[in-house]
Amino acid sequence: KYQKTALTAAESAKSKTGRVILITGTGGFVGFHCALALKKRGDGVLGMDNFNSYYPVGIKYDRVETLERAGVYTFKADLNDRSFMDHILKEYGVTHVLALAAQAGVRYATKDPASYVSSNISGFVNLLEACRFCDPMPRIVYASSSSVYGLNTVSPFSEEHQVDRPASLYAATKKANEMIAHTYNHIYGLSLTGLRFFTVYGPWGRPDMFAFSATIKIHKGEALKIFQGPGGSELERDFTFIDDIVAGCVASVDKIPASTKETAHCKVYNLGNKDPVTVTYMIECLERAIGKKAIKNYVPMPPTGDVLKTSADVSLAEKELGYKPTTSLQDGINKFIEWYDEYYKEGLTKEMASYVPY
Ligand code: NAD
């Protein structure tokens, strides 16, 4: 499905730093960017992805082809394939896992709940099982989500807040990851850092997410469906630029202690922009970058798992990871639109032109 180079997995795993990092989900948005960043600084990097068709796969193959040219090899494999996971961890001496593969998307969980259980719970446990039988055991940084804050109304969200009222099955699986991480740390001494990402956007982004799908609609002159809360209140999101998220992931890889009974930790951090804005403001940023007005259609929010507001308190990540989000929404959107114009300079692919996000 994509142009393979002569790159081998062994070359891709060669490290100048002593770190060999398996990134799950390199066909995906965040995994792609993290793989580029870690490879660039000299880490050995291996990727894997099952290329699921939740959104058009063409962009996943393009990401992976770009990674190949940068020296990162991606295996086509599923997290649930235990013999593959055992093999890749041991054969290449993986020291760290950046676990980003998951069935993403809040609303789609109402359509296909089993895919969330399979990738995000069974797949995650399978990965941890494979890790615990390695000697030494790798350190694991994994993606959680701001969605774990669910119906929490205290704002901004801090890691100290209770998170036991998920609004979607997706959120429930992410919370389950954090609890599963806790047990693997407690029983086996695996070291695990969970990162609660807040609505990530940027170049090579996800077509199912608002910035991307709204851009397609603005270009086509189609109306944007904008959800409203009770009393016509506006939805707010702490949109976070991909480069800031990558910086947080890289810092987490660097700071996570070894997976031994004596040193291992189990922690979670918010990675957000600490600047929530309304969806209408996001549209204004898109309009300025694209140079065209959007048609807006405000509709009541359906009960499909969205929450009214997300807002990150990132003081813990600032203190312990040195995390510092630096990209304003307008600057980040300008970079996204620059990429989008170049990537689709010959028009949308057929697959993308007919895609309707769930
Ligand atoms: P993405 O969908 O672009 O990437 C995930 C990748 O994982 C996909 O390419 C998919 O094919 C792959 N995958 C899914 N199930 C798999 C399996 N069983 N085996 C192997 N590969 C599998 O999503 P993303 O935006 O890059 O998200 C990365 C991680 O961050 C996910 O865990 C997601 O839940 C989390 N997250 C993302 C955001 C965001 O705004 N992008 C916000 C919060 C949390």
Residues whose N, C-alpha, C, O or C-beta is under 5 A from the ligand:
A	BS01	NAD	G25 G27 G28 F29 V30 G31 M48 D49 N50 F51 N52 A77 D78 L79 N80 L100 A101 A102 Q103 A104 S119 G123 A143 S144 S145 S146 F197 F198 T199 V200 R206
